Amino acid sequence: MPHQISPPTVPVMLVKSSTPSGVPPTQEEVSSLLDTIFTAKTSQSSVDAAYALTTLLINSIGFRGLGIYGILNAIKKGAADKKDGARRESAMNLLGALFERLIPVQPISEVVFLLEDGGMVVPALDALADKGAQVKESAQYALDALFTNLTAESLVVGLLPLLCRYLGKRTGKWQGVVGAYELMARTADKAKMGMGSKEEEKLKDLLRESMGKKLAGLIPVVEAGMHDLKAEVGKQAVKTMTSLTTLLSNDDVAPRIPLLIKTMQNPSTETLQKAIHALSQTTFVAIVTSPVLALLTPLLERSLNTPNTSQEVLRQTVVVVENLTKLVHDPVEARTFLPKLKPGVQGVKDRASLPEVRELATRALNVIKKAMGDDDGNLANGQIAPTTTDDVLRVLEREVKAHGGLSGQPGDGPIWTLAKEYVSEMVKEDVNLREISRIDLCCGRYLKQLLKDDSAEAISNALQKHFIDEDHRKFGQPIKVDSGEVEIVNTDFSLAYGGMLLLSHTNITLHKGHRYGLCGRNGAGKSTLMRSIAEGKLEGFPSKDQLKTCFVEHNQGEDADLSILEFTAKDPELAASGRERISEVLSEVGFTAGPEGRQQEKVGSLSGGWKMKLALARAMLMSADVLLLDEPTNHLDVSNVKWLEEYLKSHTEITSLIVSHDSGFLDNVCTDIYHYEGKKLVCYPGNLAAFVRKKPEAKSYYTLSASQVQFKFPNPGLLTGVKSSTKAIIRMSNCTYTYPTATKPSLQDVTCSLTLSSRTAIIGANGAGKSTLIKLLTGETIPQEGTVQKHPNLRIGYIKQHALEHVEMHMEKTPNQYLQWRYANGDDREVLMKQTRVLTPEDKAQMDKMVDLGDGKGGRRIENLMGRQKWKKSFQYEVKWVNMLPKHNTQVSRETLLSHGFSKLIQEFDDHEASREGLGFRTLEPKVIAKHFDDIGLDPDIANHNEISGLSGGQKVKVVLAGAMWNNPHLLVLDEPTNYLDRDSLGGLAVAIRDYRGGVVMISHNEEFVGALCPEQWHVADGRLTQKGHLAVALDRFEDSRPGSSAASSAVSSASASAVNSGAEEGGDLKFKSRKKRTKLTRGQLKEREVRRRLRHIEWLNSPKGTPHPPDTDDEN
């Protein structure tokens, strides 16, 4: 029966013994207890006797009695008694008592239970198949007791190999197999990262690392169970495989794990191809370790060696092999797994039919050889050799001999032979994981009963000292902290957001005057960490009373109607400084004092750059000890960034923690870099350049295309009447705009135009009018003077300077739901919300006016526009009249409608038609939308299930970018696109813009980004626009660019001949010519053409909403 409540350590014994402690009991005493155990009339009596026997052994000769008195043989015999269920139950009761009580007191008994003569776990597993419920319960209790009392090292070195042997033989019943798989899954689950205490998480780390190295042997065993004919076995094997994959700790492979498990479960050609395709679409950036190789190697090997694998799948496979191998940093791990792949890659190189595949295989083969080291297996220079079991065994035997050897008890020889291997294996695991402090736990406790004169502790200490010295020889002495540094923070903490663990039991140490750069992927938790510090929620971080902390972030709340001075003085934290001091500090950062100075301007009128400077001024007034700067260079022009650098470097009493994606800023400012690595923070002394030298995989901080994030922008499609990428598609002519509260124009007499090949950067100081220019171009605002003309079908993708404004009203939605809302009716709702689209009372009154076309039908009121078609060099619209049947609809030219004041009606219809063309055959289905988000670089799971409010700033920008690109825009307008994006995403965006087939105009202070993409620059100063000539783009920013071959080169060459710079079409209206006149057709040909057109139109009427109208072309003859 299960041992619900263990009896006291010293139970009431059925046979009292006069044997003193340490003296062996007589055979009669032991036999009497055994007889009571196996013949007891009740289960409880049997359990009590089992505990009594265990206590007797503990108080006398311990583990040796298991063999001397034949206790283990009695258990095996009782467990195998097919006729007597009570004896089988009693055997499990005794085994459970021994597992529960003996192992904690004498760990050497693990050797007897796990290793000697096949161990005692097999009878317990077999008993799980017993017909008697009480037998099964007792067996399960015994296994649970064993699992609970084994250390992390014992589980990996002792239990897992035994389970693998048991599952490999498959001689037991299916219930035992399920039990073995459950134990294996529980071991993996025990290693799952969580939010326990520091010691608990440290043990989990140890178990995860140790078990991860054994995955190569575990995965084939579990995969075999997934194909078992018994459904229960297959189901449990799938659960076990799922648990094993949690040991990977690799963010690149994690999203693909469900598909990989499905491929193992159903190993068909189709599932294998899907898995290989998914892996080929994965960008591998994390270091590849043995757990990842153990999972992926069998699949890759199968793909390489299957005769009917297609050339495309072979190409994808060798690419995955090459990418994985590049990230294998340990040659020992490489030599374990890569020899399995090498013959397959060699076969592809020799026999593939396509030259491209053979070339890729050759490259992969060279990378494999390099990763594995030389042919003799020698380690490369600087490579540290791992400790082996034989290394530990030699030291252990030497120390045992030096301390007098074994105690010489009868029967200890065979146990010692097993124990020294067992102990050496466990110590090896700890040494290689640099957990030297656990050597005593794996050595002294086990040897205590075998050695004489209590020498176990001395041997354990000698073993520990030896490997500490070895560790210092291999890895160097621990770095001693400079005593001259003033330490202001030193704390261990964990950090989670929602259900996501961001950092697990990591340390952060800050020294006075140091400036720390915080680097990591988007979504790693950089801003969350800083916000937790600012709000006093970070475990162990000094409170604001002890350490004054100020958080300077890019989302500053403000009262738009207050003046800058009043707004700052109103802050309760700054009120004590006094208005004079506040005014003085504001002047330092550029806000001039006086009645006409900037300090009297409204907060709502500030540009993004000035808002950031206002936030920095607030931090200065607080006299903070620690500055938390979240993207401080966002919206700042070059001169202000330089000022900020000097400010931070000159104030040596302030400690700074900085999140920034400006590599130049981090290089100039930082003294140390904290980097997110595997749920830990790792500190690297020096600036960003020094960090990249130590971590070459972080080179994306310097080159744009060394990015691990890939964006894919959709093809913008054709524009009616535009056959050249250098033809102007939007033009501003003599435009002037003045803000309602301003005294002088923000922009004055501006004339410019853009084409499909434009790559234009708008440059200027903060507040010069760059964003205003963009708003005029996109229709966000209307110029008081001048005109803005654009192609009627032009689609514009626009991202504002404060990109999060696009989604701030939709925080409760998921990204998928936001996109469905935005395009629910076939139109972009954000376009309809622009000032140029909103109907004013005057516009509504215009719809009530009578229109007389001079056709003799008198005045009529327009109800709506029903259609549009080409007419001469312009368009004409089908007008539906109020209270008149459709047969009375009239075709009216665009110019006539404009002359009567119906510009917004035309604009609304043009927007609708442009959306119809742009959306094409896109459907607002979750799967299609998820694929679109994946192309933009946002994980589909996040897009489908996470609310926008829970996303990081960079992830929200990706949501905005996906929304802007959904209707395939011809012109992409980006206001400060580099804000909020991390370096990886910045590189992905740069490559996507470089390869994009539409026009791009952007505002950015990031010289690196602009210099790599934009040959044309518009400089805005004092409300005037100056167009600068063509500059050579810095193609060296793209690691993959080659002279004369890159997409950027073609963009530059096409842009250099654009209408924007050549002066073509200046001063004239935008005209989009209709198709050239063709040869005159015969009457029969005209009839056939009409039939074709009618059929196309009927087909379009029956097509889904959103399908673009097919062009009236005569190409079909």
N, C-alpha and C positions, 0 to 999 in steps of 0.2 A: 504494500500500500504506500501511497505517498507520505513522506515524513512531514506532516503538516506542522507539528510543533516538536522540535527536537527535545528529547529528555535531558535532564541535567547532565553535566559533564561526568559526574560520578553517580550512575544510576544504582538502583537497588539490584544487586547481582543475584542471580538465581543460585550460583555456587560461590560461596565466599572463599577467598583464597588468603592464606597466611603468607603468601609470597611477598617479600619486601620489595619496594620500588627499585628497579634496576636489575633485579634477579629474575631470570627466566621462569615463567610459570611451568608447572608440570604439564605433560601431555594430557593427563586426565582432566585437568582444569579446562584446558582449551577444548578438548573433545566434548566435555560436558556442555560447555556453552554452545558449541557447534550443533550438538544434538538438540539443545533447546531451541536454537534458531530454526532448524529445519523441521522440527516436529511440533512446534507450538500450535496450540489449537486456535489462537487468534492472531491476526496480523500484528496487533499492538504488542503482544508478547514476543513475537519474532523480532520486531523492531527494537524493543527494549534489550533483548539479549544481544542483538547485533551491536548496539551502542556499548553494552557492557564489555563485549569482546574487544572492541576497538579501544576502549579506555584501558583495558588490561594490557594490550600491546604497547600503548603510548607510555604507560607507567613502568614498563619492563624493557623488553628488547626491541621494541619498535618494529620497523619495517622488516627486520630479519625473520620475525615470527611468521610472516606471510608464507614463506617457503618452508621453514623448518617444521611448522605444525600442519602443513598441507592445506592452509586456509584457501589459497587461490584455486587449488585443485578441487576443493570441496565446492567452491562457487561455480566453477566450470561444470562440474558433474551435476550439481543441482539445477543449473540453468538449462542443461541438455536433457533433463528428465522429462520425457514427453508424456509420461503417464500421470505425473503428480503435479498439478498446477500450483499447489501450496508450496512445494519445494522450489519451483521456479520463482515464485514470488519471494520466498525467503532468501534465495540466492541474490536477488536484486536488492532486497532490504539490506543485506550484509554489505554488498558492494557499495550501496549508497552511503552507508555509515562510514565505511573506510574512506571513500572519496571526500566526504564532508569533514571528518575529524582528523584523519591521519595526515593528509597532504599539507594542511597549514602548519602542523607541528613538525613534521619531518618531510620536507620537500623532496628528499631523495627517493621517497616512495613513488614519485612521478615516473622515475625510471622503470620501476617494477610494473606500474599500471599501464604505461604507454609503450614501453620498448621490449621488456623481457618476454620471450615466448609469444610474441604477437600482441601482448598487452591484454587488458581487461575491458577495453571499450567495445570490442567486437561482440562479446556475449550480451552486453547491454543493448547494442543496436539491433541484434537479432531478436532480443526479447520484445522489441517494439511491435513485432509481427505476431505476438502471442494472441491466442483467442481470448484469454482471460483479461478482463479490463484492469484488474488490480495488478497483474503482472506488468502490463504496459505502463501503468502509472508509476509503479516502483522503478522500472527501468528508466523512465523519463526523469524521475527525481534524481536517480544516480548520475545520469548524464548532466543534468543541470548543476548538481553539486560539483562535479568535476570541472565543468566550464567556469563556474564562479571562482574556483580556487586556483586556477592556472593564471600565471602572469602573462603579460603580452608576449614575452620571449618564448614562454612554454607553449602558448597557443600556436605560434608560428613554427617552432622547431620540433615540438612533440606531437601536438594534436593534428595539425593539418596534413603532415605526411601520412599519419595513420589513416585519416579519412580518405586520402587519395588512394591508398593501397586497398582499402575496403571497397571503394567505388570501382576501382579498376578490376577487381576479381569478379564482382557481380554474382557471388555465390549465394548471397542472402536473399531474404524476401524483400518485396518492394517497399514495405513499411520501414525496414532498416535503411534502405537507400534514401528514402525521403528524410529520415532522421539525420543521416550523415550530411545531406545537402543543407538541412536546417542549421546544423552546427556550423557548417562552413559560412552560411549567410550571417549567422549571429556573430561570428568572428569579424566579418567585414563590417557589419552594422556597428559593432563596438568601436570601430575606428573612425566612425563618421564625425566630421568636425561639428562642434556645437558651441554652446555658450556656458560650459561648465567652468569649474575653477581652473586656475592656471596649471595645477598639477594634473588634473584630469585631462585637460587638453594636451598636455605634454605627453602623457601616456598614449593618448589617441594618435598623436603625431608619430610616436615610435612604432605603434602597431600598424599604422597605415603605411609607413615607409617599409617596414620589414615584410609585411604581407604583400605589398606591391611588387617586391622583388621576386615573389614566388608565383606571381600570376601566370608566368609562362607555363608552369606545370599545372596550375589550377584550371585555367580556361578550357583546355581540351577535355578535361575530366567532366566539367560541368556541361560543356557543349554536347558531349555524348549523351548526357542525361536528358537534354532537351529533345532528343530524337527517340526517347524510350517509348515502347509500345504502350506502357502503362500511363494513362493520362495524368494520374496524380504525381508520378515521378517527373514527367515533362513539365508540369505546372510549377512544381517546386524548383526544378532546375532553372527555369526562366527567372523565378524570384531570386535565386542565388546568384545568377549571372548579373541581374540588375544590382544586387548588393555589391558584388565584386567590382563593378564599373565605377562605384563611388570612390574607389581607391585611386582613380586616375589623377584627380586634381589638375586637369588640363582644360582650360576654358575653350580652347580651339575645338577639341573633340567632343566635349560635353553635349552640345546640341545634337550631335549625330548619333549618340549612344542608342536611343530607342530604335533607330533604323538599323544600326549594326546588330543589335540583339535580334531584331526581326529577321535579318539576313541569316544569322546563325540558326534561328529556329526553323526557317524555311529556306534551305540552301539551294535555291533554284538559280538558273542563269539570269532570270529577270531581276530577282532581289539583289543578286551580286552586282549586276550592272548599276542598279539604283544606288547601292552603297558606294561603289567606286565613283560614280558621278557626284554624289554628295561630298565625298572626301576631296574630289578634284576641285570643288567649288569652295573648299575651306581654305582660309588663309592661315597657315601655321606660323605662329610667332613665339609661343611658349617653348621652353626647352623640352625636348622629347626625352622621356625617361623610360625605364624598362616596363612600367605598367602600360603605357601607351603602345609601345612596340609589341607587348604581349597580346594586346587586344587586336591590333591592326595587322600584324604579320601574317596570321593564318588566312585572312581575307585576301590580302595582297598576293600571297603565295598561290592561293587557289586561282585568282584571276590570271596570274602570269603563266600558270602551268596548264590551264584548261585549253585543250586544242581548239575548241570552237569559239574562243573569245574574239570578238571583232577588233579590227584595227583601232577604232575610236576608243574602245574600252582599254585596249593595251596602251594607247597613248596616254589616257588619263591615269592609268595605273603607274606607269614609269614616272610621270610627273609627280604623283603623290609620293612615290618612293624617294625621288630626288629631294622634294621639299622636306619630307620627314627626316631624311638622313642628314641634311644640312644642320638640323637642330639637335642632333645627337652629340652631346659634348663629352660623353664618357666612352672611350674606346672599348672598355671592358663590356659595357652593355651592347655596343655596336657589334663586337665579335660574338656575342651570344645570339643575336637575332638576325643580323644582316646576311650571314652565310646561307640562311634559308631562302633569302630573296635573290641573292647574287646569281645562282644558276638560271632562274627565270628571266632576270633582266638580260643576262648574257644571251639567252635563247631569243629574246625579242630583238636584240641587236643583230644577231646572225640571220634570223629567219623572217622578220617582219617585212611585209610586201611594200609598205610605204616608206620612202626615204626619210620623211619627217619623223616617223616613229623610230626608225633605226638611229637617227641622230639624237633624239631625246633619250633613248636607251643608252647610247654611248656616254652621254653626259651623266646620266644617273649612275652608270657603272663606275665612272671616275670618282664621283662623290662618295660612293660606297667604299671604294678602295682607300680613299683619303681618310674616311671616318674610322675605318678598321685599323689604321696604322700600317706598319710594314708587315711583310709576309710571315715573318718569324714571330709575330705577336708581341714584339717589344713595344714598350710604352713610348709615346712621343715625349720630347723634351718638356719638362715642367709638369708632366702628368703624374698624379699621385697614385701609387699602387695600393689597392684595397687590402686590408688584412684578411688572411685566409684562416680556415679552421686549423690547419696544420701549424700556422704561426702561433696561435693561442695554445694549441696542444703542447708544443715544445716548451713554451714558458711554464705552463701548468705542471707538466711532468718534472721539469727541473726544480721548481719551487717545492713540490711535494717531496721529492727526494731530499732536498736540502733541509726540510723541516721534519725529517724522521720517517717519512713514508706512511703507509697505511697502518691501521690499528692491528691488523692480522687476525680479525675475527673469521671464523669458518664461513665460507661461502661468499666473502666480500669480493673475491677476485673477479668473477663474472660481472658483478654489479659495477665494480670500478671501471671495467673495460667499457661498459655502456655509458656510465656516468661521465667519464672524462670527455668522451665525444660529445655528449649532450650538453655539458657545461661549456665546452670550447665553442660549440656552434652558437650558443646563446651569447657568450661574451663577444664573439666575432660580430654579431649583429649590432651590439651596443657600441663597439669600437668604431665600426664603419659609419655609424650614425652619430658618432662623437658624443655618445651618452655615457662617458667613462664613469660617471658617478654611480651607475647602476650595476657595475661589475660585482660589487659585494652581494647584491641581491641575486645575481646569477651564479655566484661561485661559493662564497662562504657558507651560505645556508644549506647548500646541497652536500658539501664535503664534510660538514661537521660530524656526522655519524660514522664516517669512514676513516677519519684520521685520529691519531693518538695525540695526547697532551694538548688538546684544544688548540691545535695549530691552524685550524681553518681560517681564523681571522687574520693571522699573520700572512698566510698564503694569499688570501684575497687582497690584502693591502699591498703585498709585493706585486701581484698581478696588475692591480690598479695603477701603481706607481710606474710600472714598466710601460704601460700603454699611454699614460699621461705624457711620459717622456717621448714616446713615439709620436703622439699627436703634436707635440711642440716641434718635433723635428720635421714633420711633414707640413704642418700648417703655420708654424711660427709661434712665438710666444704671444699670449693675449695682449692686445694693444692697451697700454696704460694711458688713462685720461690725463691730459696735461693739468697739473695741479694749479696752474695759474688761471685756468678757466673758471668762471663763476657759473655753476649749474643752477638754473632757475626752475627747471622741470625735469623730472625723471619718474615716469609712471608706466606701468603695464596696464593694458586695457583691451577690451574687445568692443567692436562696433557693428551694429546691425541696423538695417533700414527695412521696416516691414518684416517680411519673412526671409530677407536676404542677408546673409552674413557677409560683411564687408572686410572686417579685420578680426582675426582671432588671436587673442593673447599675445599681442605685439607690444613693443616698447617704443616710447618717444622720449627723447632726451633733448632739451634745449639749453644752450649756453648763452649767456648775456652777450649781446652785440653781434651774434651770428645771424646770418640771413639764409634761411632754409627754403630751397625750392621743393615743392611737392609735385612729383611727377607720377603719372599713371594713366591708364586708358580712360576714355569717357565711361562714366558709370562705375568707376572703381570705388568712388566714395570720397573724392577729394573735398568737394564743397560740403558734403555731409559731415566730414571730420571737422572742418573749420567751424561749421555752424554749431556742432555739438560743443566745441570749445567755447565759442562765443556765448552760448546759452547756459554754460556751467553744467552741462550734462555728461561731460567726458569723465569717466571713472578715474579718480586719482589726480586729475588736473587741478592746480591751485585755484581757489575761488577768486573772484574779482577783488575782494577785500585784501587778499594776499598779493595778487598779481593782476595789475590793471591791464585788461585785454580789450582791444577794439577791433571789430570786424568791419572791414571795408569791402563791400560787395557791389556788384553791378546793378542789383535791383534795389534802388533807394526809393522809399516812399516819400512823397512830398505833398505840400499844400500849394497848388499851382498859383493861387491868388496872392500869396504872401511875397514880399520882397526877399531877396536872398539874405540880407542882414536880419530881418525879422524872423525868417524861417530858422536861421541858425540860433539866434538868441532865444527862440521859443523852446528849444530842446532842453528838457530839465537837467540833463547831464552836463550841459554847457553853460547854463544860466549863471553859475557862480563865477565864471571867468570874467563877466562884465562885458558890456557892448564895445568898450574901447579895445580890449584885448581881442575880442572876436573880430572887429573890423580890421585890426592890425594883421591878424593871421589870414583873413580873407584877402587882404592886399598882397600878402606874400605869395599866394598861389595865383594871383592875376585878377582878382575881383577889386577893381579900383574903387576908392572911397569917394565921398562927395555927393552932392545932389544929382549930378549927371553921371555918376560912376556906375559900374556894373552891379555894385552892391544894392542899388535901388531897383534893379530890374526884377521882374516877376520870375519866380522859380520855374513856372510852366513854360517860359520862353527859352530856357536853356537847351543847348544841344547836348548830345550824349557826352561829349568830351568835357564840357563845363560841369555837367552833373557829377561826373567822376571826380573832377577837381574839388567840387564842393564836399563830396564824401571824404576826400583826403584831408581837407581843411578841418573837418569835424574830428578826424583822428588826431590831428596835430593839437587841437585844443584840449583833447582829453589827456594829453601827456601820457600816452599808453606805454607800458613796459613791453607788451607784445602786440605787434601789428599783424592782423590776419588779413592778407590782401588776396582777394579773389578776382583774378583777371584785372589787375590795376591799370594795364595799358590799353584796355578796351576803350575805343572812342578818342584816345589821346593822340594828337599829332606828334611828329618827330621831336619838336622842341620841348613839348611837355613831357614826353617819355624821358628825354635827357635830363630834364629838371628833376623828375621823380627818382631817377637813378642816383643823381648827386645827393638828393635829400636823404635817401636811405643809407648811402655809404658814409655820409658825413655824421649821421646820428649813431655813434657807436654804442650808445647806452640803450638803444632800442633793439629788441630781438624781433625778427620778421619771419613769418611763415607765409610763403607766396605760392599761389596757384597761377600759372601763366603758360600760355602756349607760344609766347614770343621768345624764340631761342636766343636772340641777341640780348634781350633784357635779362634773362636768366644767366647768361654768360657774364654779363657786366656786373651783376649785383650779387649773385649767390656765393656763399662760402661753403655750403654743404647742400647735398641733394638727398631728399627722402624719396625712395622709390617703392611703389606697390609691387610686391612679389609674393604670390601664393598666400594671400590673406595676411601677409606680414609687411611691416615697414622696415626697409633696409636703408641705412644711412651710408652715403658715400662722401667722404671729404672732398672739397674742391667744387669748382663751378660745373656747368653743364658739359663743357668740352671734356673735362677730366672724367666725368661720369660716363660719357659715351665711349671714351677710350677703354674703360673697364667693362662696359656692357655694350659691345658692338651691335647687339640686336636693337639697341635704342637709337640707331642712326637716323630714324625717321624724324628726330628732333632737328636734323640739319638738312636733309634732302626731302623734297616733297613726294617723289614717287617711291621712296623707300617705305611707303605706308603699308600697314597691314589691313587697312580698311579700303574697300573698293566701292565706289559709287558708279552707277550706270544710269545716265540720263536718256530718256526716250528720244527717238527721232522726231524733230519738230514737224515734219511733213511739208507739203507744198503750199505756196501762197498764190492765189489766182493772179495771173498777169505778171508774176515776178519770176523771171527765168535766170536772173543773174544774182549771185550772192553779194554783188557790190551795188545793187540798186537800193536807194533809200526806201525804208519801209515806215519810218516815223520821223517827223521833223517838227522842230520848234522854230517859229519865226518871230523875231523882235518881241520876245515875251518879257514882261515886267511883273513882279509880284511883291507886295508889301504885306507883312503880317498886320492884323487889326490893331495891335497895341504898339507897333513899331513906328518910329518917326521917319525912317528912310527905307527904301526898297531893299529886300534881301537879294533879289536878282533884278537886273536892269538890262533891257535890250539884248536878250540872249537869243542867239540863232545857232542851231546845231541839228545834226541828223545822224541816224544810225542805219546799219544794213544787217543782213543776215550773217555777214562775216566779221562784224564789229567785235573787237576785244578792247574795250575802252575803260580806262580808269579815270575816275573823277578825284582830283587831288585838291587839297586846300586845308587851311587851318580850321580849328574848331569854331563853329558858328559862322563860317564864310558863306554858307548857303548851298552846300553840296546836297544835303537831304531834300531841301526845297526844290532843287533842280530835278531830282529823281521823282518827287511827288507830282511835279508838273508833267513830266514825261508820261507817267503812268496813269494820270487822271485822278490822282488822290486830291489834288487841288486844282483850281481854275485860275489862269493868269488874268490880272486886271487889264493888261494890254497884250496884244499879239495873239497868235494862234498856235495851236498844237494839232498837227495833222498826222493821221496814221492810216495805214491800209485797213479797209473795212473788216477784213478777216484776220487781222493781226491778233495773236494771242500772246499775252505778256505774263510771265511768271515773276512775281514781285515779293521780295522778302525785306521787311522794314528794318531800320536800324536797330530798334528794340524788337528783335524777332519774336519774342514771346508774346507781343501784343496780338499776334495772329490767333493764339490759342488760349489767351487768358480768360476768355468767357466760356471755355469748354474743358476746364480742368477735371470735371467729373467723368468725362468721356474717355474711352480708350482711343489711341490713334486711329484704329480702324473705324470706330464710330464717328470720329471727327471728320474723316474723309467722306464717309457716307452722307453725313449731314451737309457738308459743304457742296457736294455735287448731286444732291438727291433729285433735283428736278432737271438735270441735264445742263444746268448753268452753274457757273462759279458764283456762289452767293457773295463772296468777298468783292467781286467785281461790281455786283449790284449795289453794294453799300458805299461805293465811292461817290464823292461829291458831284462828279460829272454825270452820275447816273441817277441820283436822287431827284425825284420830281418836286420842284418848288411850287408854291401856290400859283405863281405865274405860269408854270408849265401846265398845271392842271387846268387853269383858265384857258390856256391855248387850245386844249382839246375841245373846248366848247365853241371855238370860233368857226364860222362858215368859210369854206374854201371854194372859190370859183376858179375852175381850171380854164375857163374861156371856151368850153366845148358846147355851149348852148344849153347845158343842163342846170345852170344856176348854181347857187351856193349849197354845199353839203358839209356835214360834219364827219370827220374821220373817226371810225371806230377802232381800227387796228390795221397793222401791216401783216399780210398773209404770206407773202413770198417775195423773192428777189431774183433778178436775172441780169446778165450782162446787157448793156445798151450803149453802143458806140464806145467811147473811152471811159464810161462810167457805169452806173447801175440804174435800173428802174425797179420800182417796188409795186407789188399788187396791193391796192388799197381797198379795204372793206369799209363801206359807208354805213353810218347809223341808220337803222330802220329800212335798209335796202337788202334785197336778196343777193346772194353771192354772184348771181349771173350779171349783176350790175357792177361788179368789181372793176377797177380801172388801174391800168399801168401808168404810174407817175414817176417821172425822172427824179433822181436824187437831188439835183440842183433846184428843181421846182419846190420840193418839200422843204429844203433848207431855206429857200427864200420866204416861205410862209412860216418859218420859225419852229419846225418840227425836228430839230437836231437831236434831242434826247430820244424821241421815238425811233429815229433812224439808228441811233447808237445802241439802243436796247435790242433792236432786231439784229443789227450787225454782231453784237456780242453773242446773241443766241446762236446765230449761224456759225460763228467762229467756234463756239463751244461744241456744236454738233460735229463740225469737221475735226476738231481736236480730239474729242472723246472717241471718235471712230467706232470701233467694235468693242471698246472697253465696257465691261459690265461691273456694276458696283456690288460685286460678290466678295465676301470675306477672303476667299482664297486668292482672288486676283489682286485685291488690295494688299494682302500680306506679301505677295510676290513683289509688288511695287515698292513696299517699304524695305524689303530685303535688298532690292536693287539700290536703294538710297543709303543702305548701310545700317538700318535698324532691324534688330532681330525680330522675326515674325511673331515669336511667342510674346515678346514685349508689346508689339503692335496690336495683338489680338486681346491680351488679357490685362495689361497694366494701365491704370488710369494715368492721364497726362500729368496730373498733379504729382505723381510719384516718380516721374522721370527726372534725370539730371538735366542741367541746362543744355548740354550738348545733344542729348537725345531729343529734347523738345525742338531744337533747331532742325534736326533731321525730320521730325514730324512736319514742321513748317515747310521745309524744302520738298518733301514728298507731296504736300498739298499743292504747292506751286507748280510742280512738274506733272501732275496727274493729267491735265488736258493738253499735254504735248506742246508747250509754248514755243513760239518762234524767237522770242526775245526774253532773256533772263536778266532781271534787274536785281542786283544784290547791294544792299546798303550795309556796310561793315560785315561781310560774310565770315570773317575770321574770328569774330567774337564768339565765345562759348565753345567753339570746336577745339578738341584736343589735337595734338600734332598728327596722329594717325588719320583722323577724320579730315584734317586740313589737307593732308597729302592726297587723300582720296578725292576730295572736292576739286583740287587743282588738276588732277589727271582727268576727271570727268569734264571739267570746263575746257581743258585743252582739246579733248576729243569730241566735244559737243558741236553739232552741225548748225546750231542757231547762233544768234547774236548774243553778246554778253556785255553789260555795262555795270561797273561796280564802283563803290566807294570803299576804300581801305587805306589804313595807315600802315599796313604791313608791307614794307618795301619788298621783302622776299617774295611774297605772294603776287603782288602787282608786277614786279620785275620779271617774273617767270611767265606771265600770261598776257600782259597788255602792252602791245606795241604803240598804242595811241593813248594820249593823256589829255584830259581837259582840266585846266587849272582854274579854280574859282577863287577870286579875291576881290573884296570890296564890291560884291554884287555883280562883277563882270566875269565873263567866261572867255578864256584864251585857249585855243586848241593848239597843242604842241605837235610837231611833226612826228615821224615814226622813229621809235627807239628799237634797238635790237633786244628781243626778249632774252632773258638769261636761261637758255636751254640747259645749262649745266646744273640748274636747280633740279631737273628731272634726271634721276639716275639712269632711266632707261632710254634717254634720247640719244640719237646718233645723227651726225651731220647729214642733212638732206633727206632724212627718212621719217622724222617725227611728224605727228599730227600738228604739233605746235608750229613747225616750219611752214606747213601748208596754210595754216590759219594766218600766219604773218604775211606770207606772200599774197594771199587773196585780199587780206585787209589793206595791204599797201596800195592796192589799185582801187580801193573803195570810193564810192561817191562822197563819203564824208571828208576825205582828204583831197581828192582831185578837184573838188569844186563843181562837179557835174550836178546838174539840176538845181543849182543854187538859185534862189529867188523865185522859182516857179512853183506851181501847185504840184502836189503828188498826183501823177497820172499813171494808171496801170492799164497798159494797152491790151486790147482784146487780141485773140488769135489771128494770125495773118490769113488773108483771104486765100482760099484754095481754088483749084481749077474748077470751072463751072461744070456742074453735074447734069446728066441727062434727066429727063422726066422720070424714067424708071428708077434710076439711082436715088432720086429725091424721095420717091415713094418708099423705097426700101429703107432709106435712112429714117423716115418718119415712123415706120413700123418698129425699127430697132429702138428708137428713142421712147416710143410709147410703152414698149415692153419693159424697158429699163425703169421707166417712171412707175409703172404698175408694181414691178418687183420692189422698188424702194418704198412705195406706200405700204406694202405688206411686211416690211422689215421691222426689226425692233427699234424702239425709240432710241435716238442717239446715233443711228446709222447715217453716215454722210451721204448726201445726194450724189449719185454718180454723175460725172461731167458729161455734158452733151458733146461727145466727141465722135468723129467719123473714122476713128482708127480701126473700128471693126468693119472691114469690107468683105 
